[in-house]
């Protein structure tokens, strides 16, 4: 293989290695708190050594930060030309970044990240949905956003046991007509 071919393959190998480390981290983060996850454990489970891990991340917290920022960047990119998110946008995120979201929104995830996530999707939502001077508007917005995220988290935990369109329609019906419309 010539030098040109080697150089061409390297970014793919690098991306694959990094993704393997991320996948193992997310799998572990679903099972236990970050304080209990070690670089050695990630390296062993991914089939690499610790020095390979350190080529990509300084420590487990740096890896967590990378995963969080990757998801937030993904959302920003998807939302660039939209004024406001809807449940379909969030559903797409869960479809495409499910494994990482499982970990970040799971039992050992951090509420701080959930708040960032909601902020990315709904940073301007209040001005589109509710009048600014309405004292209950922030509560209505929080109810809507938190409920949608909770239902999507449940869907993830249940291995996506409903087709995405059915879940979207269920959430939409709950918001527009209430629980009695579904029972």
N, C-alpha and C positions, 0 to 999 in steps of 0.2 A: 504494500500500500504506500503510495507517495505521500509526501508531507501535506500536500493540499487536501487530500482525502481525510487524513487524521485530524487536521484542524477543523474540517467541516463537521465531523462527527462529534467533536468535543462538547459543543453546547447541548446537544441532545443527551449525551451521557451525564453531563452536569445537571441538567434539568431532571432527568430520571432519578439520579441519586438524591437530589434535594427532595423530590416528591416522595421518594421511598422513606426518607427520614421523617417527613411531615406526616405521611400516612400512619407510620408506626406511632409517632407521638400522639396523633389524634385517637388512635385505637386505645392507647394507654390512658389518655386524658378522659376517655369515656368511663374508665374503670376506677380511677383513683385521682386524688388531688395532685396538682402540679408539684407540690412539695415532696411528694413520694416518687416522682418520676426522675430517673437519673440518666445522664448522658450515656453511661455504660449500657443501661437497659435498652435504650433506643438503638444504640449501635449494634448490640447483640441481635436484637429482634429484626433489624433491617439487613443484617448480614454484612455490615461495614464495621470498621474499627473506630475507636474514639477520635483518632486524628482526622478521619474523613468527616465526622460530625463537625469538628472544629474548623474545617475548611468552609463550612456553610453558616454556622451559628456559633456565637460565643458561649451560650449556655441554653438551658431549657426555656428560660424566660424570654430570651432573644428569639427562640423558635416560636414560642407562643405569640409574641409580638408580630413576627413575620406573618403568621397564619391570620391573625386578626386584621392586620393591615392589608393583606391580600384580599380578604373578603370585603373590607370597606372600599378598597380601590375598585374592585369588581362592581360593587353597587354604584359607586360614583360614575363609572364608565357607562353602565346601563341607564342611569338616571340623567345623564348629561343633557339630553334634549327633551326631558319631560318636566312638567311643572310639579307633578304630584305622582306618588306611587299608588298602585292599587294592589289588591291581594294577588293578582296574577304575577306581578313583578316579584313579590316576596316568594311566591310559589316557585318561580323560575330559579331564584337564588337557592332554595332548598333542593331543587332538582339537580342543579349544577355543582353546588358546593356542600352537598349533604353530609359527607363523612366528616368534614371539618366542623360544620355547624352542629352536628350531633355532639361532638366533644365540647365545643364552646358554649352551647346552650344546654348541655346536660347537667347532671347532678353536681358535678365539680366545677362547672363553668363559673364565670364571674359576672355578677349583675352589672358591673361597669361596662362590660362589652355589650350586653343586651341593650343598655341605654344608648350606647354609641350607635348600635345597629338601628334602633328605632329612630334615632336622630338623623341618620343618613337617609332613611326612607321618608321620614315625615318632618323634616326640618321646617318646611314652609307650609305644611298641611293646615295649620291653624288658620292662616290667612285665606285659604281657599274654602275651608269647610264652615267656619264659624265666625260670627262677628267678633272683632277684637274686644269690645267692651262687655261681652257676655262673661260673667263671673264663672259660670259652669263650663264654659268651652274647654278649658284645659282638662277638666275631668272627663268630658265626653271624648275628647281626643285620646286621652290615656286609656280609657275603657276600650275604644275601638282598636287601637294599636296593640295594646297588651293582649286583648282577646285573640286577635288574629295570630300574633306570635305564639301564644299558648297553644292554640289549636294546631298550628304548623309543627310545633315541637312535639305534640302528642302524635301527630301523623308520622313524624320521623321515628319516634320511639316504637310505634306500632308497625314499623317496616312498610310504611306507605300503603296501608291496607285498603285505601280508597283510591280510585283513579284521580289524578290531579284535577280534572274538570269537575268531577263530582264534589271534591273537597272545596274547590273554589265556589261552586254553586251553593253548597251548604253554608259556607261563611257569609256569602252574599245574602242568602235568605235570612240567616240569623240577624244580620245587621238591619236589613230592611223590614222584616216582618216579625222577628222575635222567635223564641223557642217554640211557641205554640204552632207556628207554621210548619215546623219540621216533624213534630210528634204525630 
